Amino acid sequence: MKILHTSDWHLGQHFITKSRANEHSCFMAWLLEQVEQHQVDAVIVAGDIFDTGTPPSYARELYNSFVVAMSKIQCQLIILAGNHDSVATLNESKQLLSQLNTRVISSVSLDLEQQVLELKDRQGDVGALLCAVPFIRPRDVMQSEAWQSGTEKQQRLGSAITEHYSNLYQLAKTKREQLGAAVPIIATGHLTALGVSVTESVRDIYIGTLEAFPANQFPAADYIALGHIHRAQKVAKSEHIRYSGSPIPLSFDEVKQQKSVNLVNFVDGTFDSVIELTIPQFQPMQVLKGNLESIEAQLAEFKTYDDELPVWLSIEVQEQDYLTDLQTRIEMMTTDLPVEVLQVRRARKDREQHLHSQVKETLSELSVNDVFQRCLEGVEFTTDAEIARKSRIELAFSQIVEQVEHATQEDK
């Protein structure tokens, strides 16, 4: 039995100013090739199919096209909801997709039978049992009491999730006994497990309640396929508890990560191995860091770059002096280069030093416009939309100051 574990597609993501439609389309075509090449029996997508609860039409089209393509190559597809997904949106096509060998688990069910699924191999026999656990919202597994403290609610939620996993696992064991076959039991989850590494694009999902789930509270399943964390990794150094990570970088701090999906092999009904299938990079992305001289030297290397796709850049400038024309300087450096600068920012320590240098100034030393500019300097305006917003803010502020000064003169 072979399972392919992936997660966190975030279809429809708008990355700063760019669509990811082409990258996602290329990824899905590549994934279908892997399914056929490795004769995969079932694909599990462990949450965050979409980036928002109301994905754009092209994202829905990609989703539906992938389901149809999977049904044509006779591979079972299991879709689990993540914290970015809308239960209503996934339920819209749930019944229709069930006719295309696809099961959609959008939320926790009171009927545990709905979450323990049979996974068939290519011969049509039951090859594994799946405890299909999507993103768990507190209201799905517990009732909040007004008198409880935050710590008590956190403990209750952790216990409720543990109990839900335990009940599903026990049901799966019962089903396995009824089958009379030595088949593996697989579980899924969309949450943060203790001890994992996160990235900028990962959104907290249990704010104020459960921050992370202890790995030792998972059931004794043969493999646990997790989603939500975008960096592929093992949990608690366990070979069988893993995050597959996102298939494409969802923030610039993920650029250096090697993206992959997990090909999980079971032999004679037990876990055998995991092979990480490396995903090609479908959109060149880089992060450049250094002072202006260093940045200019790094940009010069792109003069010999030869690819049909421009490189998306994030540039972090480390300068002792606070430059007000930083954006303009970067634009001049990148003219005629095969790059698109999506993000320009000052190094964190430089921003903090600049703000610290202003602490000794008093309001009596500054004009109204000086104070306003100090406030703006503490905020980054890098994209075209942000720069346009900054211009509108400055215009509105100047109009307000003019009105106040005019009214003051009239009072005098």
C-alpha positions as CSV (number, residue, x, y, z in Angstrom):
1,M,0.0,0.0,0.0
2,K,1.3,3.4,-1.0
3,I,0.0,6.7,0.4
4,L,1.1,10.2,-0.8
5,H,0.9,12.8,1.9
6,T,0.7,16.5,1.0
7,S,-0.8,19.6,2.6
8,D,-1.1,23.4,2.7
9,W,-1.7,24.1,-1.0
10,H,-3.3,27.5,-0.3
11,L,-4.9,27.7,-3.7
12,G,-5.8,31.3,-4.5
13,Q,-3.0,32.9,-2.5
14,H,-2.2,36.4,-3.5
15,F,1.5,36.7,-2.7
16,I,2.2,40.4,-2.2
17,T,1.3,41.5,-5.7
18,K,1.5,38.1,-7.5
19,S,-0.9,35.3,-8.2
20,R,0.3,31.7,-7.6
21,A,-2.0,30.2,-10.2
22,N,0.8,29.1,-12.6
23,E,2.9,27.5,-9.7
24,H,-0.1,25.6,-8.4
25,S,-1.1,24.4,-11.8
26,C,2.5,23.2,-12.4
27,F,2.6,21.5,-9.0
28,M,-0.7,19.6,-9.6
29,A,0.6,18.4,-13.0
30,W,3.8,17.2,-11.3
31,L,1.9,15.5,-8.5
32,L,-0.3,13.6,-11.0
33,E,2.9,12.3,-12.6
34,Q,4.2,11.1,-9.3
35,V,1.0,9.3,-8.5
36,E,1.2,7.4,-11.8
37,Q,5.0,6.8,-11.7
38,H,4.9,5.4,-8.1
39,Q,1.6,3.7,-8.5
40,V,0.1,5.5,-5.4
41,D,-3.1,4.0,-4.0
42,A,-4.3,7.1,-2.2
43,V,-3.5,10.8,-1.9
44,I,-4.1,12.6,1.4
45,V,-4.2,16.4,1.5
46,A,-4.0,17.4,5.2
47,G,-5.7,20.7,5.2
48,D,-5.6,24.3,3.8
49,I,-6.6,23.4,0.2
50,F,-7.5,27.1,-0.2
51,D,-5.9,30.2,1.1
52,T,-9.2,31.8,2.1
53,G,-12.7,30.8,2.9
54,T,-13.9,32.5,-0.4
55,P,-11.3,31.4,-2.9
56,P,-11.2,33.0,-6.4
57,S,-12.8,31.2,-9.3
58,Y,-9.5,30.1,-10.8
59,A,-8.6,28.4,-7.5
60,R,-11.8,26.4,-7.5
61,E,-11.2,25.4,-11.1
62,L,-7.7,24.1,-10.3
63,Y,-9.2,22.1,-7.4
64,N,-12.0,20.6,-9.5
65,S,-9.7,19.8,-12.4
66,F,-7.3,18.0,-10.1
67,V,-10.1,15.9,-8.7
68,V,-11.2,14.9,-12.2
69,A,-7.7,14.1,-13.2
70,M,-7.2,11.9,-10.1
71,S,-10.4,10.0,-10.8
72,K,-9.2,9.2,-14.3
73,I,-6.0,7.5,-13.0
74,Q,-8.0,5.6,-10.4
75,C,-6.4,7.0,-7.3
76,Q,-8.4,7.7,-4.2
77,L,-8.2,11.3,-3.0
78,I,-8.9,12.4,0.6
79,I,-9.4,16.1,1.2
80,L,-9.2,17.4,4.8
81,A,-10.1,20.9,5.8
82,G,-7.6,23.3,7.4
83,N,-7.9,26.5,9.4
84,H,-7.9,28.5,6.1
85,D,-10.7,26.5,4.6
86,S,-14.4,27.2,4.8
87,V,-16.6,24.3,5.8
88,A,-19.4,25.7,3.7
89,T,-17.1,26.1,0.6
90,L,-15.8,22.5,0.8
91,N,-19.3,21.1,1.4
92,E,-20.6,22.8,-1.7
93,S,-19.1,20.1,-3.9
94,K,-18.6,17.3,-1.3
95,Q,-21.4,15.1,-2.6
96,L,-20.5,15.6,-6.2
97,L,-16.9,14.8,-5.7
98,S,-17.8,11.6,-3.8
99,Q,-18.8,10.2,-7.2
100,L,-15.2,10.9,-8.4
101,N,-13.5,8.7,-5.8
102,T,-12.9,11.7,-3.6
103,R,-13.8,12.0,0.1
104,V,-14.0,15.5,1.6
105,I,-13.9,15.8,5.4
106,S,-14.7,19.4,6.1
107,S,-15.3,19.3,9.9
108,V,-15.5,17.0,12.9
109,S,-18.5,14.8,12.9
110,L,-20.6,13.6,15.8
111,D,-20.9,10.3,13.9
112,L,-17.4,8.9,14.2
113,E,-18.2,6.5,11.4
114,Q,-17.9,9.4,9.0
115,Q,-14.3,10.0,10.0
116,V,-13.0,6.4,9.8
117,L,-12.5,5.7,6.1
118,E,-11.4,2.6,4.2
119,L,-8.6,3.3,1.7
120,K,-8.5,0.9,-1.2
121,D,-5.5,-0.3,-3.0
122,R,-5.4,-0.5,-6.8
123,Q,-6.9,-4.0,-6.8
124,G,-9.9,-2.6,-5.0
125,D,-9.1,-4.3,-1.6
126,V,-9.0,-2.4,1.7
127,G,-5.3,-1.5,2.1
128,A,-5.6,0.8,5.1
129,L,-8.0,2.5,7.5
130,L,-7.9,6.3,7.9
131,C,-8.8,8.3,11.0
132,A,-9.6,11.4,8.9
133,V,-9.2,14.4,11.3
134,P,-9.5,17.9,9.8
135,F,-8.8,21.1,11.6
136,I,-10.5,20.9,14.9
137,R,-12.3,24.0,16.2
138,P,-12.9,24.2,19.9
139,R,-16.7,24.2,19.5
140,D,-16.4,20.9,17.6
141,V,-15.2,18.9,20.6
142,M,-16.1,20.9,23.7
143,Q,-18.4,23.4,25.2
144,S,-16.8,26.5,26.7
145,E,-17.8,27.5,30.3
146,A,-17.8,31.2,31.2
147,W,-16.2,30.6,34.6
148,Q,-13.2,28.8,33.2
149,S,-9.8,30.5,33.1
150,G,-7.7,30.5,29.9
151,T,-5.4,27.8,31.3
152,E,-8.4,25.6,32.1
153,K,-9.9,26.0,28.7
154,Q,-6.5,25.2,27.1
155,Q,-6.3,22.0,29.2
156,R,-9.9,21.0,28.4
157,L,-9.3,21.5,24.7
158,G,-6.2,19.4,24.7
159,S,-8.0,16.7,26.5
160,A,-11.0,16.8,24.1
161,I,-8.7,16.6,21.1
162,T,-6.9,13.6,22.6
163,E,-10.2,11.9,23.4
164,H,-11.4,12.5,19.8
165,Y,-8.3,10.9,18.4
166,S,-8.5,8.0,20.9
167,N,-12.2,7.3,20.0
168,L,-11.5,7.3,16.3
169,Y,-8.5,5.0,16.7
170,Q,-10.4,2.5,18.8
171,L,-13.2,2.5,16.1
172,A,-10.5,1.9,13.5
173,K,-9.1,-1.0,15.5
174,T,-12.6,-2.5,15.7
175,K,-13.1,-2.2,12.0
176,R,-9.7,-3.8,11.4
177,E,-10.8,-6.8,13.5
178,Q,-14.0,-7.1,11.6
179,L,-12.1,-7.0,8.3
180,G,-9.9,-9.8,9.6
181,A,-6.9,-8.3,7.7
182,A,-3.6,-6.8,8.9
183,V,-4.0,-3.3,7.5
184,P,-2.3,-0.2,8.8
185,I,-4.2,2.6,10.6
186,I,-3.4,6.1,9.4
187,A,-4.4,9.3,11.2
188,T,-4.4,12.9,10.0
189,G,-4.3,16.3,11.7
190,H,-4.2,20.0,11.0
191,L,-2.6,21.7,14.0
192,T,0.7,22.6,15.6
193,A,2.5,19.8,17.3
194,L,5.0,20.6,20.0
195,G,8.6,21.1,18.9
196,V,8.1,22.0,15.3
197,S,9.6,24.9,13.3
198,V,7.2,27.5,11.8
199,T,7.5,30.2,9.2
200,E,6.1,33.7,8.7
201,S,3.2,32.5,6.5
202,V,1.9,30.1,9.2
203,R,-1.1,31.6,11.0
204,D,-1.8,30.8,14.7
205,I,-4.9,28.6,14.9
206,Y,-5.6,28.2,18.6
207,I,-5.0,31.7,19.9
208,G,-5.8,32.0,23.5
209,T,-6.6,28.3,23.8
210,L,-4.4,25.4,22.6
211,E,-1.0,26.6,21.2
212,A,0.5,23.2,20.5
213,F,-0.5,19.6,20.8
214,P,1.9,17.1,22.5
215,A,3.1,14.4,20.1
216,N,2.6,11.7,22.8
217,Q,-1.1,12.4,22.8
218,F,-1.5,11.2,19.2
219,P,-2.9,7.6,19.0
220,A,-0.6,4.7,18.2
221,A,-1.3,4.9,14.5
222,D,1.1,3.4,11.9
223,Y,1.5,6.9,10.2
224,I,0.2,10.3,11.2
225,A,-0.1,12.8,8.3
226,L,-0.1,16.4,9.5
227,G,-0.7,19.8,7.9
228,H,-0.5,23.5,8.9
229,I,3.2,23.8,9.3
230,H,4.8,24.7,6.0
231,R,8.3,23.2,6.6
232,A,8.5,19.5,6.0
233,Q,9.7,17.8,9.2
234,K,9.3,14.9,11.6
235,V,7.6,15.4,14.9
236,A,9.4,14.4,18.1
237,K,12.0,12.6,15.9
238,S,9.4,10.1,14.9
239,E,9.6,8.6,11.4
240,H,5.9,8.0,11.3
241,I,4.6,11.4,12.5
242,R,5.3,14.0,9.9
243,Y,4.4,17.3,8.3
244,S,4.7,17.3,4.5
245,G,5.0,21.1,4.3
246,S,3.6,23.3,1.6
247,P,4.4,22.5,-2.0
248,I,5.5,26.1,-2.8
249,P,7.1,28.9,-0.7
250,L,4.3,30.9,0.8
251,S,6.6,33.6,2.2
252,F,10.2,34.7,1.4
253,D,11.5,33.0,4.6
254,E,10.5,29.7,3.0
255,V,12.6,30.2,-0.2
256,K,15.5,28.1,1.0
257,Q,13.4,25.2,2.1
258,Q,13.4,22.1,0.0
259,K,9.7,21.5,-0.7
260,S,8.5,17.9,-0.9
261,V,5.6,15.5,-0.5
262,N,5.8,12.3,1.5
263,L,5.5,8.9,-0.3
264,V,4.6,6.5,2.5
265,N,5.1,2.8,2.0
266,F,3.4,0.0,4.0
267,V,4.5,-3.6,3.7
268,D,2.4,-6.5,5.1
269,G,0.1,-4.1,6.9
270,T,2.8,-2.2,8.8
271,F,4.7,1.1,8.3
272,D,7.8,0.6,6.2
273,S,9.3,3.8,5.0
274,V,8.8,7.4,3.9
275,I,10.4,8.8,0.8
276,E,10.4,12.6,0.4
277,L,9.8,13.4,-3.2
278,T,11.4,16.7,-4.0
279,I,9.1,19.3,-5.7
280,P,10.7,21.4,-8.5
281,Q,10.7,25.1,-8.1
282,F,8.2,26.5,-10.5
283,Q,8.8,30.2,-9.8
284,P,12.4,31.5,-9.2
285,M,12.5,33.4,-5.9
286,Q,15.5,34.8,-3.9
287,V,16.2,36.9,-0.9
288,L,19.1,39.4,-1.1
289,K,20.7,40.9,2.1
290,G,23.5,43.4,2.6
291,N,24.3,47.1,2.3
292,L,23.6,49.0,-0.9
293,E,27.0,48.2,-2.3
294,S,26.6,44.5,-1.6
295,I,23.0,44.5,-3.0
296,E,24.2,46.2,-6.2
297,A,26.9,43.5,-6.6
298,Q,24.4,40.7,-6.1
299,L,21.9,42.2,-8.6
300,A,24.7,42.5,-11.2
301,E,24.8,38.7,-11.3
302,F,21.4,38.6,-12.8
303,K,22.8,40.2,-16.0
304,T,23.7,36.7,-17.2
305,Y,20.4,35.1,-15.9
306,D,18.7,33.3,-18.7
307,D,15.2,32.0,-17.9
308,E,11.8,32.8,-19.3
309,L,10.5,33.6,-15.8
310,P,11.7,36.7,-13.9
311,V,13.1,36.2,-10.4
312,W,10.9,37.4,-7.6
313,L,13.1,39.3,-5.1
314,S,12.9,40.3,-1.4
315,I,15.7,42.8,-0.6
316,E,16.8,43.6,2.9
317,V,19.1,46.5,3.1
318,Q,21.5,46.9,6.0
319,E,22.6,50.6,6.2
320,Q,23.8,52.6,9.1
321,D,22.2,55.8,7.7
322,Y,18.4,55.9,7.3
323,L,17.8,56.4,3.6
324,T,14.5,58.1,2.6
325,D,15.0,57.2,-1.1
326,L,15.7,53.6,-0.6
327,Q,12.9,52.4,-2.9
328,T,14.1,54.7,-5.7
329,R,17.7,53.5,-5.4
330,I,16.6,49.9,-5.7
331,E,14.4,50.7,-8.7
332,M,17.4,52.3,-10.5
333,M,19.6,49.2,-9.7
334,T,17.1,46.8,-11.1
335,T,16.2,48.6,-14.3
336,D,16.5,46.2,-17.3
337,L,17.3,43.2,-15.1
338,P,15.1,40.1,-15.4
339,V,13.8,40.5,-11.8
340,E,10.7,41.7,-10.1
341,V,11.3,43.3,-6.7
342,L,8.3,42.4,-4.5
343,Q,9.6,43.5,-1.2
344,V,12.2,46.1,0.0
345,R,12.8,46.5,3.7
346,R,15.4,47.7,6.0
347,A,17.2,45.3,8.3
348,R,15.4,45.0,11.6
349,K,18.3,46.2,13.7
350,D,18.7,49.3,11.5
351,R,15.0,50.1,11.9
352,E,15.3,49.7,15.7
353,Q,18.4,51.8,15.9
354,H,16.8,54.6,13.9
355,L,13.7,54.6,16.1
356,H,16.0,54.6,19.2
357,S,17.9,57.6,18.0
358,Q,14.6,59.6,18.0
359,V,13.8,58.8,21.6
360,K,15.8,61.8,22.9
361,E,13.8,64.2,20.8
362,T,11.0,66.1,22.6
363,L,7.8,67.3,21.1
364,S,8.9,70.9,21.6
365,E,11.7,70.3,19.2
366,L,9.5,68.9,16.5
367,S,6.8,70.4,14.2
368,V,3.5,68.6,13.6
369,N,4.8,67.4,10.3
370,D,8.0,66.1,11.9
371,V,6.0,64.0,14.4
372,F,3.8,62.6,11.6
373,Q,6.9,61.7,9.5
374,R,8.4,60.0,12.6
375,C,5.3,57.8,12.8
376,L,5.5,56.9,9.1
377,E,9.1,56.0,9.4
378,G,8.2,53.2,11.8
379,V,6.0,51.6,9.1
380,E,7.2,49.8,6.0
381,F,5.6,50.8,2.7
382,T,7.1,48.6,0.0
383,T,4.6,47.4,-2.5
384,D,2.9,49.7,-5.1
385,A,-0.4,49.4,-3.2
386,E,1.3,50.3,0.1
387,I,3.1,53.3,-1.4
388,A,-0.2,54.5,-2.9
389,R,-1.8,54.2,0.5
390,K,1.1,56.2,2.1
391,S,0.5,59.0,-0.4
392,R,-3.2,59.1,0.5
393,I,-2.4,59.2,4.2
394,E,0.0,62.1,3.7
395,L,-2.5,64.0,1.6
396,A,-5.3,63.5,4.1
397,F,-3.0,64.6,7.0
398,S,-1.9,67.7,5.2
399,Q,-5.5,68.6,4.5
400,I,-6.4,68.1,8.1
401,V,-3.5,70.3,9.3
402,E,-4.4,73.0,6.9
403,Q,-8.0,73.0,8.1
404,V,-7.0,73.1,11.7
405,E,-4.5,76.0,11.1
406,H,-7.2,77.9,9.1
407,A,-9.7,77.4,11.9
408,T,-7.2,78.6,14.5
409,Q,-6.4,81.8,12.6
410,E,-10.1,82.5,12.3
411,D,-10.5,82.1,16.1
412,K,-7.7,84.6,16.6
